[in-house]
Amino acid sequence: MMNKCERVFNYFDKDRDGKLTPLELHRCIGSICGDLSLEEVQQVVAPLISSENGVLGMDELECLVESDNEEERIEDLKKTFRMYEMEGNECITPRSLKRMLSIMGESRSVDECVGMINRFDLNGDGVLSFDEFKIMMLS
C-alpha cells in the first residue's frame, strides 16, 4: 500500500518516470502555494535535489514534505486544512471535501465524502474541525 507521499509523488509524476521535472514541480507546488513562477519553484527545491539533471526523486520529496520540526508540521497542516475548508466555516464539510478531491482529480460523491468524514468526526457534528483533521493526517 502506498503512503501519502508516494500518492502525491505519483499524482504529479505525469510521465511516470520516477522523477519530478521542474515543470511537474511547478504544477505540484503551484497547486499548493498559488502562483509561483517556474524559477521560484526551482529556487525553493534546488537545495534538495541531489541529482545533476535537476529533477526531484521520491526521497527528496519526502524530505521536502516531512519535517521533524513540529511547529512546521502543524503550520503545514493548517495550510492544507484551509485548502479543504473553502466555505469559510473553519471546518471541512462533505461538499468542500468533494470539491477539493475533484480539483485533485478524484471524483467522489457527497455521500462518499460523508463516509470519509465520519471516520474521523470525533464529536459527531458531520464536519471535520482542524483538530480532527490533524488526527486524521497524523494517524
NORZIWO-V253592 format. One record per pair of residues at least 24 apart in sequence whose C-alpha atoms are under 6 Angstrom apart, sorted by the first residue. I is the first residue (numbers start at 1). J is the second residue. If there is no record, write none. Layout:
i: (I;I)
j: (J;J)
//
This chain:
i: (19;19;19;20;20;21;91;91;92;92;93)
j: (55;56;57;55;56;55;128;129;127;128;127)
//
